[in-house]
Amino acid sequence: MEYNFVHACIRVLNLEKSIKFYKEALDLEIARKRDFPKYEFTLVFMKNQNNDFEIELTYNYDRKEPYTIGDGFSHLAVTVKDIQAAYKKHKKSGYEVSDLKSLSEEAEGGYYFLTDPDGYRIEVIQE
């Protein structure tokens, strides 16, 4: 049986700030947006043209306190063709990024972690 992952949901405190982050940092666009006033939440699905996987931003009305990410969640991951260019772009934009690392001296490229406005970490990996 084949299973296809379609989206990952993260809860966000400031929807506009999160949309801006994912657009500017990872070149994602809004695929669709659904507002549920009766239940006091909005869903925004973001993706890029390269694949169908989406990030679902869930915004609950009137939330004042940041969400607790917990110690079980680790990170999301994306790949890029040019890790150096992506790293420079994210640093220059003022985003929170880790050092650029590699798991071995022989490995080309490497990886780093980028943090979104709500504290979710995204691993950026050399393709």
Phi, psi and omega in degrees: 000139182257131177246134179242122176289135183246325177198163172236137182258134171229143180267134185238148181275322181234104187298313182296320178296320180291318177301314180300315179301308184292330175291309186283319185280323187236010178056035176272151178238157177289121177273321176194159182221133178229127180251136181235075183304322180301323182258001174061048173208160178231141175245131175235122179259126182238143180203174173244174184284351184280337181203175184265351181294138183236153168260125177262115175268119179254120181246119176263126182306146171061016175289129182252328184262141177300152177286149173274118182286325178091171182262003177267328179285135178250293183190166167262166179219143175226156174248152177225153178285327183232092183298322181296316180294318179296316180298314179298318179300313182291320177296313181298326180285351178085013178286156176284118180227149175278179172291154174284126186231167174218148180276347176207158179292334181280337185289134175273153176082254181122208183202165171205168179248136178246137182248131181277175184300337180261004178095001176288139181258141178238122177276125177255119189240138174298127180296000000 
